[in-house]
């Protein structure tokens, strides 16, 4: 069994945890190799990928692992670590699970975007279209399945997959959607209109978004730059063919995970005194 390690390079805690994983893997007869963007092809020999860092590291690992069909598990050394199922204290449990090859896993939907005439890019969390100039709104006309829906004047729009519903989508006031589902979530960011609600669409929906005013808009996919849309240009958002396999460390429900990660403890979750 060969384990690929994707490690946040600028974090001393991540480096320390990675060394512990390598030592523990060696004791169990498991091989390890550290994989970065320059050695991504090495993942074709990896059976499992462990991401050591925060959610950004897990997103990077997801990009690399999905290309080779390998499942991943994240070890959180970041802050919230919504995408990481394990903590550093769980290393032995993770390695025992991998050694026994008895893990359970889930398959997550991803979302993709393409600006007309450019190659598409996919991500696990979201596609974000937003203003490029401070203190200026952008005007974005949204079409769903070739039918005009709304024109938003806002700081931007978030098009999230369920896994990304707890990221920027949540910060913008969007709903939390169970990561086991397939759906597309559209959430405006600071809209200048009376309609500020999110819209949850079937995963088969094709969404087109056109910049309709004289201001450009930037497009990112999981925080990676896709390009700038000039007025009149269109970006298409859709479910990607890529899926990401996540190893599950524990059997707690999604709602329990949400409560734990967001620290919604009894007495602090909106209950009246």
Number of C-alpha atoms within 10 A of each C-alpha: 15 18 25 26 24 28 24 22 13 9 14 11 16 23 17 12 21 25 12 15 22 18 14 16 23 12 11 12 11 16 15 21 16 17 22 19 10 7 10 18 15 15 25 14 14 22 17 22 28 28 30 33 27 23 22 17 24 28 19 19 28 27 17 25 26 16 15 16 18 22 22 28 24 32 28 25 24 19 10 14 20 21 24 26 19 21 16 19 11 12 18 14 12 24 19 15 16 20 16 9 10 9 15 12 14 13 14 18 25 26 29 24 27 20 21 12 8 11 9 16 19 24 28 26 27 30 30 28 28 24 21 18 13 7 8 12 22 28 26 26 19 23 17 16 12 11 10 13 13 13 16 24 21 20 23 24 27 27 29 33 33 28 24 29 26 23 20 20 27 16 11 18 16 24 19 17 21 18 18 13 14 19 24 30 24 25 26 26 24 15 20 15 10 6 10 17 13 19 13 18 15 11 18 13 15 16 23 23 25 21 23 19 16 11 17 22 26 18 25 20 24 24 14 13 13 22 15 17 22 16 17 15 15 20 20 18 25 22 23 19 10 18 20 23 20 23 24 20 18 10 9 9 10 13 11 12 14 15 14 13 15 13 12 13 10 9 9 10 11 9 7 6 5
